[in-house]
Amino acid sequence: MGLRASIVVCVTSFLLGQLFTHWIADALTLWKSPVTDKNLWIAASYYSILTKAPAEMYYAMALTVLAGAVTILLSLRDGEAGNLMFDGGSIFLFGTTVAMYLYSVIPVVYSSFTSLPPHELTDAFPAFLRSATLDLASSNLICSVALTGVLALQAGRFWAETYDVDTEVAAESDTEGTRSRAKTPVPLPN
């Protein structure tokens, strides 16, 4: 696997790990039925904690995303068909994730969860926060699926390149075998 593909896989895996940490909150709202007020308060409290994280954490995340995006875009410069197909799909999924995070996740987190009203876990969950909490969990799930697709495309690219190299090596050995048989003198009958 080349350096660029390794960087893309590492960046994507890191971002997936970041999204999987939200599973603490998202599992309570996406996969529990019925969704209780207690689960919604726990999820909202988790997102409220995220709004108080140090800015350096977000700068590091932005640099990581930028490194992944630039690396995928550089792969397109090769102009090979495999790069266009696999990296084109990767760019689409990676870009979808970045766009969803910038336009759906971050604004919702900072507009709805910077300060929660005083509450107990048994209190009724506010209706205006309910849809924001459920939408946030859905957006995180979509981003996770898209990044998993990037990993699948990069694995497909690796397999295709390995198959091409194996095919070329086999073709070269067949060609060399044919040449060596052609150079071997064939005895003539008497």
Secondary structure, DSSP 8 states (H G I E B T S, - for coil): --HHHHHHHHHHHHHHHHHHHTHHHHHHHHSSSS--HHHHHHHHHHHHHHTTS-HHHHHHHHHHHHHHHHHHHHHHTT--HHIIIIIHHHHHHHHHHHHHIIIIIHHHHHHHSSS-----TTS---HHHHHHHHHHHHHHHHHHHHHHHHHHHHHHHHHHHHHHHHHHHHHHHHHHHHHHHHHS------
